[in-house]
Amino acid sequence: MPRHVVAKAQDLPPGTRKLVHVAGRDIVILNVKGELFALSNKCPHKGGSLARGKLTGLVQSSEPGSYQYSRVGEMLRCPWHGWEFDVRTGRSWCDPTRLRLLNYAVSVEPGAKVVAGPYVAETFPVSVEDAYIVVETK
């Protein structure tokens, strides 16, 4: 796989991000608590810039009125429509085919864990070598 030096490690401290252009693609590099992640800058939904998105956490509920907030800073929210992507896998956590304003019957059923959506933001291996950040493209 081609490897590309994109920045000095010292230029991307924890809590920051950098948009780079590598092999004809825009890639956002994120430093989340000292761990580096690289994703395509283009949201697979409508093409919004993920580099401008907000890092947030994962909200889960085991029952109504009970919420757990975890994985702080590991979900990247697209600024255009709010779709969220796991920075570790690029997996979305929403299914657009079910997000619409219609009237439905209501029932009470056992809860479920987070269900992966059908969209995945492309991810890239990223590492630090000799104090430089290196991204691998396919």
VEXDREN-2710 file (C-alpha; in Angstrom, 1 decimal):
% VEXDREN-2710
k/r/px/py/pz
1/MET/0.0/0.0/0.0
2/PRO/1.3/3.5/-0.8
3/ARG/2.4/5.4/2.3
4/HIS/2.3/9.2/2.6
5/VAL/3.9/11.5/5.2
6/VAL/1.2/14.1/6.0
7/ALA/2.4/16.0/9.1
8/LYS/4.9/16.1/12.0
9/ALA/3.4/14.4/15.0
10/GLN/4.0/17.5/17.2
11/ASP/1.8/19.5/14.8
12/LEU/-1.3/17.3/15.7
13/PRO/-1.6/17.2/19.6
14/PRO/-4.5/15.5/21.3
15/GLY/-7.8/17.1/20.6
16/THR/-6.8/18.5/17.2
17/ARG/-7.5/17.4/13.6
18/LYS/-5.9/18.1/10.2
19/LEU/-7.3/17.9/6.7
20/VAL/-4.8/16.6/4.2
21/HIS/-5.0/15.8/0.4
22/VAL/-3.5/12.4/-0.3
23/ALA/-3.6/10.4/-3.5
24/GLY/-6.4/12.5/-4.9
25/ARG/-8.5/12.2/-1.7
26/ASP/-9.3/14.6/1.1
27/ILE/-8.6/12.8/4.4
28/VAL/-9.2/14.1/7.9
29/ILE/-6.6/13.0/10.6
30/LEU/-8.0/13.1/14.2
31/ASN/-6.0/12.9/17.4
32/VAL/-8.4/11.6/20.0
33/LYS/-6.7/11.5/23.4
34/GLY/-3.4/10.7/21.8
35/GLU/-4.7/8.0/19.4
36/LEU/-4.7/8.8/15.7
37/PHE/-7.5/8.1/13.3
38/ALA/-7.9/8.8/9.5
39/LEU/-11.2/9.0/7.7
40/SER/-12.3/10.2/4.3
41/ASN/-13.4/13.8/4.6
42/LYS/-16.5/13.1/2.5
43/CYS/-19.6/11.9/4.3
44/PRO/-21.1/8.9/2.4
45/HIS/-24.6/10.4/2.9
46/LYS/-24.5/13.6/0.9
47/GLY/-20.7/14.5/0.8
48/GLY/-20.5/16.9/3.8
49/SER/-17.0/17.7/5.1
50/LEU/-16.4/15.5/8.1
51/ALA/-13.3/17.6/9.0
52/ARG/-15.9/20.3/10.1
53/GLY/-17.8/17.8/12.1
54/LYS/-18.1/17.6/15.9
55/LEU/-16.5/14.8/17.9
56/THR/-19.0/13.5/20.4
57/GLY/-19.7/10.3/22.3
58/LEU/-22.1/7.3/22.1
59/VAL/-25.4/7.6/23.8
60/GLN/-27.1/4.3/24.6
61/SER/-30.3/3.4/26.5
62/SER/-31.2/0.1/28.2
63/GLU/-34.7/1.4/29.0
64/PRO/-36.7/4.6/28.6
65/GLY/-35.3/7.5/30.8
66/SER/-32.0/5.7/31.4
67/TYR/-29.1/6.9/29.2
68/GLN/-25.4/6.0/29.2
69/TYR/-22.8/8.3/27.6
70/SER/-19.6/6.5/26.6
71/ARG/-16.8/6.6/24.1
72/VAL/-16.3/10.3/24.6
73/GLY/-14.8/11.9/21.4
74/GLU/-15.0/8.7/19.3
75/MET/-18.1/9.6/17.2
76/LEU/-17.7/12.1/14.4
77/ARG/-20.9/14.0/13.6
78/CYS/-21.3/15.3/10.0
79/PRO/-22.1/19.0/10.1
80/TRP/-24.7/18.8/7.3
81/HIS/-27.2/16.3/8.6
82/GLY/-25.9/15.1/12.0
83/TRP/-25.0/11.6/10.9
84/GLU/-22.5/10.0/13.3
85/PHE/-19.5/7.8/12.4
86/ASP/-17.3/5.7/14.7
87/VAL/-13.8/7.1/14.2
88/ARG/-12.4/3.6/14.9
89/THR/-14.3/1.8/12.1
90/GLY/-16.1/4.5/10.0
91/ARG/-19.4/2.7/10.7
92/SER/-22.5/4.9/10.9
93/TRP/-25.1/4.4/13.6
94/CYS/-28.2/5.5/11.8
95/ASP/-30.3/4.1/9.1
96/PRO/-31.7/6.8/6.8
97/THR/-34.4/4.6/5.3
98/ARG/-36.1/4.6/8.7
99/LEU/-35.7/8.3/9.5
100/ARG/-38.9/9.9/8.3
101/LEU/-41.9/11.7/9.8
102/LEU/-44.8/9.3/9.5
103/ASN/-47.4/8.0/11.9
104/TYR/-46.7/4.5/13.3
105/ALA/-48.3/2.1/15.7
106/VAL/-46.6/2.0/19.1
107/SER/-45.8/-1.0/21.3
108/VAL/-43.5/-1.9/24.1
109/GLU/-40.8/-4.5/23.3
110/PRO/-37.5/-5.5/24.8
111/GLY/-34.7/-3.0/24.1
112/ALA/-31.8/-3.7/21.7
113/LYS/-28.1/-2.7/21.6
114/VAL/-26.9/-0.1/19.1
115/VAL/-27.5/-1.3/15.5
116/ALA/-25.1/-0.5/12.8
117/GLY/-26.4/1.5/9.9
118/PRO/-25.7/0.7/6.2
119/TYR/-23.1/3.4/5.6
120/VAL/-19.4/3.3/6.3
121/ALA/-17.0/6.3/6.1
122/GLU/-13.7/5.1/4.5
123/THR/-10.9/4.7/7.0
124/PHE/-7.1/4.6/6.5
125/PRO/-4.3/3.1/8.6
126/VAL/-2.4/5.9/10.3
127/SER/0.9/5.7/12.3
128/VAL/3.7/7.9/13.7
129/GLU/7.2/7.1/12.3
130/ASP/10.2/9.1/13.2
131/ALA/8.0/11.9/14.6
132/TYR/6.0/12.1/11.3
133/ILE/2.3/11.1/10.8
134/VAL/2.0/8.5/8.0
135/VAL/-1.2/7.6/6.2
136/GLU/-1.6/4.4/4.1
137/THR/-3.9/4.5/1.1
138/LYS/-5.3/1.6/-0.8
END
